Amino acid sequence: MTHALTLPELRMIPMDRIDVLNPRERDQRKFSAIVENISAIGLKKPITVTPRPGEDGAERYTLVCGEGRFKAFQRLGQARIPALVVIVSDEDAFVMSLAENVARRRHQPLELLRGISLLRDKGYSINNIASKTNLHETYVRHILELVDKGEERLLAAVELGKMPITIAILIVGAGEDDKAVQVAMQEAYESGELRGQQLMYVRKLVERRQFLGKSIARAPSSKTPNVTSSSLVRAYKTEVERQRIMIRKSSLVQQRLFFVYGALRKMLADENLVNVLRLEGLDTLPKYLAERVSRGGGGI
């Protein structure tokens, strides 16, 4: 793995001397907006290229970064384009191109998948890929897991824009490779029944096997019951309702405790009653309760 040997040099390069090795499909509406913007105010950032010997003996250039800007200049019929010329290997050129695509706020998810897979195939470790693309190691590891497991359904959903890659990564790790669970989670997400934090919570339920029922949770069976998006949604709603009931019950218990503490404080403030209790041997309280009552107020 090599690195740039010289500082970039800005040149005006003929368009017909630049080669795009890995052209990608572009959203035509967004691309037209780029063309209009460049036509109106010019190119704000030059493209990046690296020189290569041409078959005719003259120098050619391989595009490293800026395919959208390059194609916009083509659309506008420009003969030359401002370019930063760097001396890098094909491998480093690929890494630089991938890093730029990842850095874009709206990079294409499948480009990210393919790019990271190619880097791994070229011998880069997860740590190296993360540092070169400015991604977290865990994120890179999950992306490779998504690719390695051949999750066609999830990959297709990402490609069609039905779900972000982060949700696909969340689903692929659910249910200990239980395909039925993963399909059910995908369907629940795509139908809009479970989104965001809801889906993450359902995954936790799946991991604890709560949605399968108490008997299975206590004694797991080798036979996997039918799991559907509807059953996951029901499990989520049931768990949410259970927690709401627990919150209401805890609130009621707290109110009752406040009442008991208040009553005890009022009783112990009556000297005559305290004397009667002392005569009956009932003038002591558990240490914790005595401390709370003696404070004369405060939380439970």
C-alpha positions in Angstrom: 0.0 0.0 0.0 1.6 3.2 -1.1 0.9 6.9 -0.5 1.1 10.1 -2.5 4.7 11.0 -3.3 4.2 14.6 -4.2 1.9 17.5 -3.3 -1.1 17.9 -5.6 -0.5 20.2 -8.6 -3.4 22.2 -10.1 -3.6 22.0 -13.9 -6.1 22.6 -16.7 -6.5 19.2 -18.2 -8.2 18.3 -21.5 -11.4 16.4 -20.9 -10.6 13.8 -23.5 -7.4 12.8 -21.7 -9.3 11.7 -18.5 -10.5 8.1 -18.0 -13.3 7.2 -15.5 -12.5 3.6 -14.5 -15.6 2.9 -12.4 -18.5 5.1 -13.6 -21.6 5.0 -11.4 -25.2 5.7 -12.0 -26.5 9.1 -10.9 -29.8 10.5 -9.9 -30.6 12.6 -12.9 -32.6 15.2 -11.0 -29.7 15.9 -8.6 -27.2 15.7 -11.5 -29.1 18.3 -13.5 -29.0 20.6 -10.4 -25.2 20.2 -10.2 -24.9 21.1 -13.9 -27.1 24.2 -13.5 -25.0 25.2 -10.4 -21.7 24.9 -12.2 -23.1 26.6 -15.2 -24.2 29.6 -13.1 -21.3 30.1 -10.7 -18.5 27.8 -12.0 -16.6 24.9 -10.5 -16.0 25.6 -6.8 -13.8 22.5 -6.2 -11.4 21.0 -8.8 -11.5 17.3 -9.6 -8.6 15.0 -8.6 -6.7 12.8 -11.1 -3.6 10.7 -11.3 -1.4 10.5 -14.4 -1.0 7.3 -16.4 0.9 6.6 -19.7 -1.4 6.5 -22.7 -1.2 4.1 -25.6 -0.3 6.9 -27.9 2.7 7.8 -25.7 1.0 11.0 -24.4 0.1 11.3 -20.8 -3.5 10.4 -19.8 -5.2 10.8 -16.4 -7.3 8.5 -14.3 -10.1 10.2 -12.4 -9.7 9.8 -8.6 -12.4 12.1 -7.2 -15.1 14.3 -8.7 -17.0 12.2 -11.2 -20.1 14.3 -10.9 -18.2 17.5 -11.6 -16.4 15.9 -14.5 -19.6 14.7 -16.1 -21.2 18.1 -15.5 -18.3 19.7 -17.5 -19.0 17.1 -20.2 -22.7 18.0 -20.3 -21.7 21.7 -20.6 -19.4 20.9 -23.5 -16.2 22.2 -21.8 -12.9 21.2 -23.3 -10.7 21.5 -20.2 -11.3 21.1 -16.5 -9.4 22.3 -13.4 -7.8 19.2 -11.7 -5.5 18.5 -8.9 -2.9 16.0 -10.1 -1.6 13.5 -7.5 0.9 10.7 -8.0 -0.7 7.6 -6.4 -1.1 3.9 -7.1 -4.3 2.4 -8.5 -5.0 1.0 -5.1 -4.6 4.4 -3.3 -6.7 6.1 -6.1 -9.5 3.6 -5.3 -9.3 4.3 -1.6 -9.3 8.1 -2.1 -12.4 7.8 -4.4 -14.2 5.6 -1.9 -13.3 8.0 1.0 -14.8 10.9 -0.9 -18.0 9.0 -1.6 -18.3 8.0 2.0 -17.7 11.6 3.2 -20.6 12.8 1.1 -23.7 13.3 3.3 -25.8 11.3 0.8 -23.5 8.6 -0.6 -25.1 5.6 -2.3 -25.4 2.8 0.3 -24.6 0.0 -2.2 -21.5 1.9 -3.3 -20.4 1.9 0.3 -21.1 -1.9 0.6 -19.2 -2.7 -2.6 -16.3 -0.3 -1.8 -15.7 -1.7 1.7 -15.9 -5.2 0.3 -13.3 -4.4 -2.3 -11.0 -2.9 0.3 -11.3 -6.0 2.4 -10.6 -8.1 -0.7 -7.5 -6.1 -1.4 -6.2 -7.1 2.0 -7.1 -4.1 4.1 -8.1 -4.9 7.7 -11.2 -3.6 9.3 -9.1 -1.2 11.3 -7.4 0.1 8.1 -10.7 0.4 6.3 -12.2 2.4 9.2 -9.3 4.8 9.4 -9.2 5.4 5.6 -13.0 5.9 5.2 -13.4 7.7 8.6 -16.1 5.1 9.6 -16.3 3.4 13.0 -14.8 -0.1 13.1 -18.0 -1.6 14.4 -20.0 -0.1 11.5 -17.5 -1.5 9.0 -17.6 -4.9 10.7 -21.5 -4.9 10.4 -21.4 -3.9 6.8 -19.0 -6.8 6.0 -21.3 -9.1 8.0 -24.3 -7.9 5.8 -22.3 -8.7 2.7 -20.8 -12.0 3.8 -24.2 -13.4 4.9 -25.6 -12.7 1.4 -28.7 -10.9 2.7 -30.2 -10.4 -0.7 -33.6 -9.2 0.7 -32.0 -6.6 2.9 -29.5 -5.5 0.2 -32.3 -5.2 -2.3 -34.3 -3.1 0.2 -31.3 -0.8 0.7 -30.8 -0.5 -3.0 -34.5 0.4 -3.6 -34.4 3.0 -0.8 -36.9 1.1 1.3 -34.6 1.2 4.4 -31.3 2.9 5.3 -28.2 0.7 5.6 -28.2 1.2 9.4 -31.6 -0.6 9.7 -30.4 -3.4 7.5 -27.4 -3.8 9.8 -29.7 -3.8 12.8 -31.9 -6.5 11.3 -29.1 -8.8 10.1 -27.8 -9.2 13.6 -31.2 -10.1 15.1 -32.4 -13.5 16.2 -29.1 -15.3 16.1 -29.2 -15.7 12.3 -32.9 -16.7 12.5 -34.1 -15.8 9.0 -37.8 -15.9 9.9 -37.1 -13.2 12.6 -35.1 -11.1 10.2 -37.8 -11.3 7.5 -40.5 -10.4 10.0 -38.5 -7.4 11.2 -37.9 -6.2 7.6 -41.6 -6.5 6.8 -42.6 -4.7 10.0 -40.2 -1.8 9.1 -41.2 -1.5 5.5 -44.9 -1.5 6.4 -44.2 1.3 8.8 -45.5 -0.6 11.9 -42.1 -0.5 13.6 -39.6 2.2 13.1 -36.4 3.5 14.7 -36.3 3.0 18.4 -39.3 0.7 18.2 -37.4 -1.7 15.9 -34.3 -1.6 18.2 -36.6 -2.4 21.2 -38.1 -5.4 19.3 -34.6 -6.7 18.6 -34.0 -6.7 22.3 -37.2 -8.6 22.9 -36.1 -11.1 20.2 -32.7 -11.5 21.9 -34.4 -12.2 25.2 -36.9 -14.5 23.4 -39.7 -12.7 25.2 -41.9 -12.5 22.1 -42.1 -16.3 22.1 -43.7 -16.6 25.5 -42.6 -17.4 29.0 -42.5 -21.2 28.6 -40.1 -21.0 25.7 -38.0 -18.3 27.4 -37.5 -20.7 30.4 -36.9 -23.8 28.3 -35.8 -23.0 24.8 -36.9 -25.4 22.2 -35.0 -26.5 19.1 -38.2 -26.0 17.1 -38.6 -22.4 16.1 -42.2 -21.1 16.3 -43.7 -19.1 13.5 -42.6 -15.5 13.7 -44.3 -12.8 11.6 -44.2 -9.1 11.5 -47.7 -9.1 13.2 -46.3 -11.2 16.1 -43.4 -8.8 16.5 -45.8 -5.8 16.5 -48.0 -7.6 19.1 -45.0 -8.4 21.2 -43.9 -4.8 21.1 -47.3 -3.4 22.0 -47.7 -6.0 24.8 -44.4 -5.1 26.3 -45.1 -1.4 26.1 -48.4 -1.8 27.8 -46.8 -4.0 30.5 -44.3 -1.3 31.2 -47.0 1.3 31.3 -48.9 -0.7 33.9 -45.7 -1.1 36.0 -45.2 2.6 35.9 -48.8 3.2 37.0 -48.4 0.7 39.8 -45.1 2.1 41.0 -46.7 5.6 41.0 -49.6 4.3 43.1 -47.2 2.6 45.5 -45.2 5.8 45.9 -48.3 7.8 46.7 -49.3 5.3 49.3 -45.8 5.4 50.9 -46.0 9.2 51.1 -49.3 8.8 52.8 -47.9 6.3 55.3 -44.8 8.4 56.0 -47.0 11.5 56.5 -49.3 9.6 58.9 -46.4 8.2 60.9 -44.9 11.7 61.3 -48.2 13.1 62.4 -48.7 10.3 64.9 -45.2 10.5 66.4 -45.7 14.3 66.8 -48.4 13.5 69.3 -46.6 13.2 72.7 -49.5 11.4 74.4 -49.7 8.8 71.7 -45.9 8.3 71.9 -46.2 7.7 75.6 -48.9 5.1 75.1 -46.8 3.4 72.4 -43.8 3.4 74.7 -45.8 1.8 77.5 -46.9 -0.9 75.1 -43.3 -1.4 73.8 -44.3 -0.2 70.3 -42.2 2.9 70.3 -39.4 1.6 67.9 -39.3 1.5 64.1 -37.0 -0.2 61.7 -33.9 2.0 61.2 -34.6 2.9 57.6 -38.2 3.8 58.3 -37.3 5.8 61.4 -34.8 7.8 59.5 -37.3 8.6 56.7 -40.0 9.6 59.2 -37.6 11.8 61.2 -36.7 13.8 58.2 -40.0 15.5 58.3 -40.4 15.4 54.5 -38.5 14.6 51.3 -38.7 12.0 48.7 -39.1 8.2 49.2 
